[in-house]
């Protein structure tokens, strides 16, 4: 399964993506999976800013 892309402009996704990079660095595959699941499941209602 491919890694999901973080949504641009979403701080939470960006943080999860960083966490995933760190998990890859540590070869922590369950950490990578956790980050991927959270990115996939992070809800993105219509962005109200601007
Ligand atoms: Zn997000």
PDB file of the backbone (N, CA, C, O) and the ligand in Angstrom, with CONECT records:
HET     ZN  A 101       1
ATOM      1  N   UNK A   1       0.860  -1.197   0.000  1.00  0.00           N
ATOM      2  CA  UNK A   1       0.000   0.000   0.000  1.00  0.00           C
ATOM      3  C   UNK A   1       0.902   1.255   0.000  1.00  0.00           C
ATOM      4  O   UNK A   1       1.823   1.366   0.809  1.00  0.00           O
ATOM      5  N   UNK A   2       0.624   2.178  -0.906  1.00  0.00           N
ATOM      6  CA  UNK A   2       1.481   3.383  -0.951  1.00  0.00           C
ATOM      7  C   UNK A   2       1.237   4.279   0.246  1.00  0.00           C
ATOM      8  O   UNK A   2       0.149   4.275   0.822  1.00  0.00           O
ATOM      9  N   UNK A   3       2.244   5.042   0.617  1.00  0.00           N
ATOM     10  CA  UNK A   3       2.077   5.991   1.705  1.00  0.00           C
ATOM     11  C   UNK A   3       1.174   7.130   1.244  1.00  0.00           C
ATOM     12  O   UNK A   3       1.334   7.649   0.138  1.00  0.00           O
ATOM     13  N   UNK A   4       0.233   7.514   2.088  1.00  0.00           N
ATOM     14  CA  UNK A   4      -0.632   8.642   1.726  1.00  0.00           C
ATOM     15  C   UNK A   4       0.145   9.951   1.807  1.00  0.00           C
ATOM     16  O   UNK A   4       1.054  10.093   2.624  1.00  0.00           O
ATOM     17  N   UNK A   5      -0.217  10.900   0.959  1.00  0.00           N
ATOM     18  CA  UNK A   5       0.426  12.213   1.006  1.00  0.00           C
ATOM     19  C   UNK A   5      -0.272  13.072   2.047  1.00  0.00           C
ATOM     20  O   UNK A   5      -1.497  13.041   2.163  1.00  0.00           O
ATOM     21  N   UNK A   6       0.499  13.834   2.800  1.00  0.00           N
ATOM     22  CA  UNK A   6      -0.129  14.779   3.726  1.00  0.00           C
ATOM     23  C   UNK A   6      -0.828  15.878   2.932  1.00  0.00           C
ATOM     24  O   UNK A   6      -0.373  16.256   1.852  1.00  0.00           O
ATOM     25  N   UNK A   7      -1.919  16.381   3.462  1.00  0.00           N
ATOM     26  CA  UNK A   7      -2.648  17.447   2.777  1.00  0.00           C
ATOM     27  C   UNK A   7      -1.877  18.757   2.938  1.00  0.00           C
ATOM     28  O   UNK A   7      -1.549  19.155   4.056  1.00  0.00           O
ATOM     29  N   UNK A   8      -1.590  19.428   1.814  1.00  0.00           N
ATOM     30  CA  UNK A   8      -0.835  20.684   1.902  1.00  0.00           C
ATOM     31  C   UNK A   8      -1.562  21.703   2.765  1.00  0.00           C
ATOM     32  O   UNK A   8      -2.775  21.874   2.646  1.00  0.00           O
ATOM     33  N   UNK A   9      -0.827  22.371   3.626  1.00  0.00           N
ATOM     34  CA  UNK A   9      -1.420  23.414   4.450  1.00  0.00           C
ATOM     35  C   UNK A   9      -2.018  22.897   5.745  1.00  0.00           C
ATOM     36  O   UNK A   9      -2.445  23.686   6.587  1.00  0.00           O
ATOM     37  N   UNK A  10      -2.055  21.571   5.918  1.00  0.00           N
ATOM     38  CA  UNK A  10      -2.604  21.022   7.154  1.00  0.00           C
ATOM     39  C   UNK A  10      -1.454  20.746   8.133  1.00  0.00           C
ATOM     40  O   UNK A  10      -0.591  19.908   7.873  1.00  0.00           O
ATOM     41  N   UNK A  11      -1.461  21.458   9.247  1.00  0.00           N
ATOM     42  CA  UNK A  11      -0.386  21.308  10.231  1.00  0.00           C
ATOM     43  C   UNK A  11      -0.328  19.898  10.803  1.00  0.00           C
ATOM     44  O   UNK A  11       0.748  19.351  11.044  1.00  0.00           O
ATOM     45  N   UNK A  12      -1.500  19.325  11.014  1.00  0.00           N
ATOM     46  CA  UNK A  12      -1.543  17.983  11.607  1.00  0.00           C
ATOM     47  C   UNK A  12      -0.934  16.966  10.647  1.00  0.00           C
ATOM     48  O   UNK A  12      -0.123  16.132  11.049  1.00  0.00           O
ATOM     49  N   UNK A  13      -1.326  17.038   9.386  1.00  0.00           N
ATOM     50  CA  UNK A  13      -0.747  16.128   8.392  1.00  0.00           C
ATOM     51  C   UNK A  13       0.753  16.345   8.272  1.00  0.00           C
ATOM     52  O   UNK A  13       1.514  15.383   8.160  1.00  0.00           O
ATOM     53  N   UNK A  14       1.182  17.598   8.294  1.00  0.00           N
ATOM     54  CA  UNK A  14       2.609  17.891   8.179  1.00  0.00           C
ATOM     55  C   UNK A  14       3.368  17.274   9.347  1.00  0.00           C
ATOM     56  O   UNK A  14       4.446  16.708   9.170  1.00  0.00           O
ATOM     57  N   UNK A  15       2.800  17.388  10.533  1.00  0.00           N
ATOM     58  CA  UNK A  15       3.437  16.814  11.721  1.00  0.00           C
ATOM     59  C   UNK A  15       3.496  15.291  11.614  1.00  0.00           C
ATOM     60  O   UNK A  15       4.496  14.668  11.972  1.00  0.00           O
ATOM     61  N   UNK A  16       2.407  14.706  11.115  1.00  0.00           N
ATOM     62  CA  UNK A  16       2.380  13.246  10.955  1.00  0.00           C
ATOM     63  C   UNK A  16       3.386  12.804   9.900  1.00  0.00           C
ATOM     64  O   UNK A  16       4.015  11.755  10.037  1.00  0.00           O
ATOM     65  N   UNK A  17       3.536  13.603   8.847  1.00  0.00           N
ATOM     66  CA  UNK A  17       4.504  13.265   7.795  1.00  0.00           C
ATOM     67  C   UNK A  17       5.924  13.311   8.356  1.00  0.00           C
ATOM     68  O   UNK A  17       6.758  12.471   8.019  1.00  0.00           O
ATOM     69  N   UNK A  18       6.192  14.285   9.204  1.00  0.00           N
ATOM     70  CA  UNK A  18       7.518  14.368   9.837  1.00  0.00           C
ATOM     71  C   UNK A  18       7.751  13.161  10.735  1.00  0.00           C
ATOM     72  O   UNK A  18       8.833  12.574  10.767  1.00  0.00           O
ATOM     73  N   UNK A  19       6.686  12.814  11.467  1.00  0.00           N
ATOM     74  CA  UNK A  19       6.761  11.658  12.353  1.00  0.00           C
ATOM     75  C   UNK A  19       7.054  10.399  11.538  1.00  0.00           C
ATOM     76  O   UNK A  19       7.805   9.525  11.971  1.00  0.00           O
ATOM     77  N   UNK A  20       6.453  10.323  10.362  1.00  0.00           N
ATOM     78  CA  UNK A  20       6.660   9.170   9.493  1.00  0.00           C
ATOM     79  C   UNK A  20       8.108   9.118   8.992  1.00  0.00           C
ATOM     80  O   UNK A  20       8.720   8.051   8.944  1.00  0.00           O
ATOM     81  N   UNK A  21       8.645  10.285   8.620  1.00  0.00           N
ATOM     82  CA  UNK A  21      10.053  10.333   8.180  1.00  0.00           C
ATOM     83  C   UNK A  21      10.967   9.835   9.296  1.00  0.00           C
ATOM     84  O   UNK A  21      11.904   9.070   9.064  1.00  0.00           O
ATOM     85  N   UNK A  22      10.670  10.287  10.504  1.00  0.00           N
ATOM     86  CA  UNK A  22      11.463   9.876  11.664  1.00  0.00           C
ATOM     87  C   UNK A  22      11.328   8.369  11.887  1.00  0.00           C
ATOM     88  O   UNK A  22      12.309   7.687  12.186  1.00  0.00           O
ATOM     89  N   UNK A  23      10.128   7.867  11.741  1.00  0.00           N
ATOM     90  CA  UNK A  23       9.902   6.431  11.922  1.00  0.00           C
ATOM     91  C   UNK A  23      10.673   5.629  10.875  1.00  0.00           C
ATOM     92  O   UNK A  23      11.236   4.579  11.184  1.00  0.00           O
ATOM     93  N   UNK A  24      10.699   6.127   9.628  1.00  0.00           N
ATOM     94  CA  UNK A  24      11.493   5.460   8.589  1.00  0.00           C
ATOM     95  C   UNK A  24      12.964   5.446   8.979  1.00  0.00           C
ATOM     96  O   UNK A  24      13.663   4.445   8.819  1.00  0.00           O
ATOM     97  N   UNK A  25      13.416   6.594   9.498  1.00  0.00           N
ATOM     98  CA  UNK A  25      14.819   6.709   9.871  1.00  0.00           C
ATOM     99  C   UNK A  25      15.179   5.669  10.935  1.00  0.00           C
ATOM    100  O   UNK A  25      16.265   5.090  10.927  1.00  0.00           O
ATOM    101  N   UNK A  26      14.231   5.453  11.850  1.00  0.00           N
ATOM    102  CA  UNK A  26      14.455   4.499  12.943  1.00  0.00           C
ATOM    103  C   UNK A  26      14.080   3.073  12.545  1.00  0.00           C
ATOM    104  O   UNK A  26      14.170   2.145  13.349  1.00  0.00           O
ATOM    105  N   UNK A  27      13.656   2.914  11.287  1.00  0.00           N
ATOM    106  CA  UNK A  27      13.164   1.612  10.793  1.00  0.00           C
ATOM    107  C   UNK A  27      12.037   1.090  11.698  1.00  0.00           C
ATOM    108  O   UNK A  27      11.936  -0.105  11.978  1.00  0.00           O
ATOM    109  N   UNK A  28      11.218   2.011  12.132  1.00  0.00           N
ATOM    110  CA  UNK A  28      10.095   1.679  13.007  1.00  0.00           C
ATOM    111  C   UNK A  28       8.850   1.518  12.129  1.00  0.00           C
ATOM    112  O   UNK A  28       8.072   2.457  11.957  1.00  0.00           O
ATOM    113  N   UNK A  29       8.678   0.329  11.585  1.00  0.00           N
ATOM    114  CA  UNK A  29       7.613   0.135  10.603  1.00  0.00           C
ATOM    115  C   UNK A  29       6.225   0.274  11.200  1.00  0.00           C
ATOM    116  O   UNK A  29       5.297   0.704  10.515  1.00  0.00           O
ATOM    117  N   UNK A  30       6.068  -0.086  12.470  1.00  0.00           N
ATOM    118  CA  UNK A  30       4.740   0.094  13.061  1.00  0.00           C
ATOM    119  C   UNK A  30       4.475   1.591  13.261  1.00  0.00           C
ATOM    120  O   UNK A  30       3.333   2.041  13.181  1.00  0.00           O
ATOM    121  N   UNK A  31       5.547   2.358  13.523  1.00  0.00           N
ATOM    122  CA  UNK A  31       5.389   3.805  13.620  1.00  0.00           C
ATOM    123  C   UNK A  31       5.017   4.411  12.281  1.00  0.00           C
ATOM    124  O   UNK A  31       4.210   5.338  12.216  1.00  0.00           O
ATOM    125  N   UNK A  32       5.607   3.887  11.205  1.00  0.00           N
ATOM    126  CA  UNK A  32       5.263   4.348   9.849  1.00  0.00           C
ATOM    127  C   UNK A  32       3.796   4.055   9.567  1.00  0.00           C
ATOM    128  O   UNK A  32       3.065   4.906   9.062  1.00  0.00           O
ATOM    129  N   UNK A  33       3.379   2.844   9.899  1.00  0.00           N
ATOM    130  CA  UNK A  33       1.989   2.458   9.657  1.00  0.00           C
ATOM    131  C   UNK A  33       1.031   3.335  10.455  1.00  0.00           C
ATOM    132  O   UNK A  33       0.000   3.768   9.942  1.00  0.00           O
ATOM    133  N   UNK A  34       1.378   3.590  11.706  1.00  0.00           N
ATOM    134  CA  UNK A  34       0.522   4.442  12.545  1.00  0.00           C
ATOM    135  C   UNK A  34       0.367   5.823  11.928  1.00  0.00           C
ATOM    136  O   UNK A  34      -0.736   6.365  11.866  1.00  0.00           O
ATOM    137  N   UNK A  35       1.482   6.387  11.470  1.00  0.00           N
ATOM    138  CA  UNK A  35       1.424   7.725  10.876  1.00  0.00           C
ATOM    139  C   UNK A  35       0.577   7.692   9.608  1.00  0.00           C
ATOM    140  O   UNK A  35      -0.219   8.601   9.369  1.00  0.00           O
ATOM    141  N   UNK A  36       0.743   6.658   8.800  1.00  0.00           N
ATOM    142  CA  UNK A  36      -0.040   6.548   7.567  1.00  0.00           C
ATOM    143  C   UNK A  36      -1.532   6.457   7.870  1.00  0.00           C
ATOM    144  O   UNK A  36      -2.350   7.105   7.217  1.00  0.00           O
ATOM    145  N   UNK A  37      -1.870   5.659   8.851  1.00  0.00           N
ATOM    146  CA  UNK A  37      -3.282   5.512   9.219  1.00  0.00           C
ATOM    147  C   UNK A  37      -3.847   6.864   9.665  1.00  0.00           C
ATOM    148  O   UNK A  37      -4.955   7.245   9.289  1.00  0.00           O
ATOM    149  N   UNK A  38      -3.071   7.567  10.466  1.00  0.00           N
ATOM    150  CA  UNK A  38      -3.567   8.853  10.971  1.00  0.00           C
ATOM    151  C   UNK A  38      -3.707   9.877   9.847  1.00  0.00           C
ATOM    152  O   UNK A  38      -4.656  10.661   9.831  1.00  0.00           O
ATOM    153  N   UNK A  39      -2.757   9.867   8.905  1.00  0.00           N
ATOM    154  CA  UNK A  39      -2.866  10.796   7.772  1.00  0.00           C
ATOM    155  C   UNK A  39      -4.107  10.455   6.947  1.00  0.00           C
ATOM    156  O   UNK A  39      -4.853  11.346   6.541  1.00  0.00           O
ATOM    157  N   UNK A  40      -4.319   9.175   6.705  1.00  0.00           N
ATOM    158  CA  UNK A  40      -5.492   8.768   5.917  1.00  0.00           C
ATOM    159  C   UNK A  40      -6.786   9.153   6.610  1.00  0.00           C
ATOM    160  O   UNK A  40      -7.756   9.557   5.969  1.00  0.00           O
ATOM    161  N   UNK A  41      -6.787   9.021   7.926  1.00  0.00           N
ATOM    162  CA  UNK A  41      -8.040   9.237   8.655  1.00  0.00           C
ATOM    163  C   UNK A  41      -8.230  10.669   9.110  1.00  0.00           C
ATOM    164  O   UNK A  41      -9.289  11.015   9.635  1.00  0.00           O
ATOM    165  N   UNK A  42      -7.217  11.515   8.916  1.00  0.00           N
ATOM    166  CA  UNK A  42      -7.373  12.887   9.387  1.00  0.00           C
ATOM    167  C   UNK A  42      -8.458  13.580   8.577  1.00  0.00           C
ATOM    168  O   UNK A  42      -8.364  13.673   7.354  1.00  0.00           O
ATOM    169  N   UNK A  43      -9.494  14.069   9.265  1.00  0.00           N
ATOM    170  CA  UNK A  43     -10.607  14.707   8.551  1.00  0.00           C
ATOM    171  C   UNK A  43     -10.217  16.098   8.068  1.00  0.00           C
ATOM    172  O   UNK A  43      -9.499  16.825   8.755  1.00  0.00           O
ATOM    173  N   UNK A  44     -10.693  16.460   6.891  1.00  0.00           N
ATOM    174  CA  UNK A  44     -10.420  17.782   6.334  1.00  0.00           C
ATOM    175  C   UNK A  44     -11.708  18.415   5.857  1.00  0.00           C
ATOM    176  O   UNK A  44     -12.058  18.342   4.679  1.00  0.00           O
ATOM    177  N   UNK A  45     -12.414  19.044   6.797  1.00  0.00           N
ATOM    178  CA  UNK A  45     -13.603  19.791   6.382  1.00  0.00           C
ATOM    179  C   UNK A  45     -13.168  20.965   5.519  1.00  0.00           C
ATOM    180  O   UNK A  45     -11.989  21.319   5.492  1.00  0.00           O
ATOM    181  N   UNK A  46     -14.100  21.558   4.827  1.00  0.00           N
ATOM    182  CA  UNK A  46     -13.791  22.699   3.964  1.00  0.00           C
ATOM    183  C   UNK A  46     -12.931  23.699   4.737  1.00  0.00           C
ATOM    184  O   UNK A  46     -13.231  24.062   5.874  1.00  0.00           O
ATOM    185  N   UNK A  47     -11.872  24.123   4.093  1.00  0.00           N
ATOM    186  CA  UNK A  47     -11.007  25.073   4.790  1.00  0.00           C
ATOM    187  C   UNK A  47     -11.668  26.444   4.804  1.00  0.00           C
ATOM    188  O   UNK A  47     -12.008  27.019   3.770  1.00  0.00           O
ATOM    189  N   UNK A  48     -11.835  26.944   6.040  1.00  0.00           N
ATOM    190  CA  UNK A  48     -12.598  28.187   6.219  1.00  0.00           C
ATOM    191  C   UNK A  48     -11.724  29.416   6.161  1.00  0.00           C
ATOM    192  O   UNK A  48     -12.216  30.544   6.120  1.00  0.00           O
ATOM    193  N   UNK A  49     -10.410  29.188   6.158  1.00  0.00           N
ATOM    194  CA  UNK A  49      -9.553  30.385   6.164  1.00  0.00           C
ATOM    195  C   UNK A  49      -9.525  31.062   4.781  1.00  0.00           C
ATOM    196  O   UNK A  49      -9.771  30.427   3.755  1.00  0.00           O
ATOM    197  N   UNK A  50      -9.235  32.293   4.788  1.00  0.00           N
ATOM    198  CA  UNK A  50      -9.174  33.149   3.600  1.00  0.00           C
ATOM    199  C   UNK A  50     -10.483  33.448   2.937  1.00  0.00           C
ATOM    200  O   UNK A  50     -10.518  34.159   1.933  1.00  0.00           O
TER     201      UNK A  50
HETATM  202 ZN    ZN A 101      -4.636  16.801   7.882  1.00  0.00          ZN
END
